[in-house]
Amino acid sequence: MAEPYSLRACMAAHFSAAAFAVHVMRCVRAELIRFDPEATVHVDRGEGYSHLYGSAQGRVFSILLTSGEADERRAEGSYALDRYIWTELGKKGIFPMQMTPYLQAVFLTTP
């Protein structure tokens, strides 16, 4: 299916920036736990921000996004926010252990 007509593209277009950020963070959380069953990953949403934090692969991480930042990433493409979060995790030494269908969509889908 072409990206402009995917379910993710519809979600990106119609969710608020904060709701979309939480959805993306929950997708990332699910993958982190799949790769590391001992991982502890939390997603919080407050007034004007979303926060993904915890530990995975023996490393502690914290990624805080304002709604404005999430909205900017969302405007770049339906998986741009995911790519940003995975890139930030990589900077902290946390990497995907295998390429799953979700990660294929994240890294192989162009805006």
HELIX and SHEET records of a PDB file:
HELIX    1   1 GLU A    3  TYR A    5  5                                   3    
HELIX    2   2 LEU A    7  HIS A   14  1                                   8    
HELIX    3   3 ALA A   17  PHE A   35  1                                  19    
HELIX    4   4 SER A   67  GLU A   76  1                                  10    
HELIX    5   5 ALA A   80  LYS A   91  1                                  12    
HELIX    6   6 PRO A  101  LEU A  108  1                                   8    
SHEET    1   A 3 THR A  40  GLY A  46  0                                        
SHEET    2   A 3 TYR A  49  ALA A  56 -1                                        
SHEET    3   A 3 ARG A  59  THR A  66 -1                                        
END                                                                             
